[in-house]
Amino acid sequence: MKFHSFLIKYGEIGIKGKNRYMFEDALVRQIRYALKEVDGEFSVRKTHGRVYVDCEGDYDYEETVEGLSRVFGIVGICPVVRLANTGFEQLKQDIVAYVEERYPKKDQTFKVEARRSNKHYPLNSMEINCALGEAVLEAFPEMKVDVHTPDILLNVEVREEIYVYSEIIPGPGGMPVGTNGSAMLLLSGGIDSPVAGYMTAKRGVALEATYFHAPPYTSERAKEKVVDLAKQVASYAGPIKLHVVNFTDIQLYIYEKCPHEELTIIMRRYMMKIAEHFARQNGCLGLITGESIGQVASQTMQSLAATNAVCTFPVYRPLIGFDKREIVEIAQKIDTYETSIQPFEDCCTIFVAKHPVTRPDLGRIEKSELNLREKIDELVKTAVETAEILQIH
């Protein structure tokens, strides 16, 4: 069956009151971005409180649905057949033909639900429901009407043309990206941080990202892995500016000057400082991490408090109450899991102490960091100035 349009259903946007048009406009922009690489020509428009994607000529149906299913703000994607408004008798024939082609199995219940936006149409919504339902029953006596829980819900919208649809493909929900500012994601090659980026973007936050690279202890392939993860997150979140920071000299200096059981916390604190520098520079409103309470030594409540202490920006941790199984399920859903488990270690796993402190005392951590005062500012400055900037699409 040839579908001529897609009706886009949204959720939370509908309760935004006077600001609703801003969210609708952002949704339209995201849909256009998502369909840029899909075969076919598309026109995205909003009218009468609805958003439509009209398909011009031939297009790839599966690719189109896949692209739309990655747009935050969409809760439902309805493939629509558009019919010419050439009279009600023709409409009855067209509806029967739609059911004939769309549903080979006829022993199902159905309901017709008409919506008459064109008030000049000679029948009202209830009359359309009854007459079209009667036409379907006459054509397919084995079908039955169920107005409460039908197997098939035939939606008929009477506009300048007639729009018919009966399927709602689930969308990802959330809010259109960019409607809630931007934030800096600390992106590693692990499972958690890409999921954290996805979940924050789902709430309308545009993403930038910082990755800490430690050559020669981490390979170029480890960096490529993170770039691949950024691309996978960008397929939902839109373009991401990725800052690749050479962290080797900072790590070696911390390793040389600080107690080894405190290495992870102190390195993490300097990562947060550098990420916050880029966040401030680029107008971000916070930092995002993939931390979950108690998952590893650096993610106990005490460790998180010690890490937070170096930040002036808010730190958002969308996975804070998730266990690993829940995080893995989301990673599998958004196709980052297989990339994340590739065996290329990031800098956090290279310099891990055998017995890391799990309940760090902030005063003691700050005292240990005094051992770094001779060179650390210079090293941080160099790391920031030499960071590689990648535009991820």
Buried (B, 14 or more C-beta within 10 A) or exposed (E): EEBBBBBBBBBBBEEBEEEBEEBBEBBBBBBBBBBEEBEBEBEBEBEEEBBBBBBEEEBEBEBBBEBBBBBBBBBBBBBBBBBEBEEBEEBBBBBBBBBEEBBEEBEBBBBBBBEBBEEEBEBEBEBBBEBBBEBBBEBBEEBEBBEEEBBBBBBBBBBEBBBBBBBBBEBBBBBBBBBBEBBBBBBBBBBBBBBBBBBBBBBBBBBBBBBBBBEEBBBEEBBEBBBBBBBBBBBBBBEBBBBBBBBBBBBBBBBEBBEBBBBBBBBBBBBBBBBBBBBEEEEBBBBBBBBBBEBBBBBBEBBBEBBBEBBEBEBBBBBBEBEEEEBBEBBEEBEBBEBBEEEBBBBBBEBBBEEBBBEBEBEEBBEBBEBBEEBBEEBBEBBBEEBEEBEBE
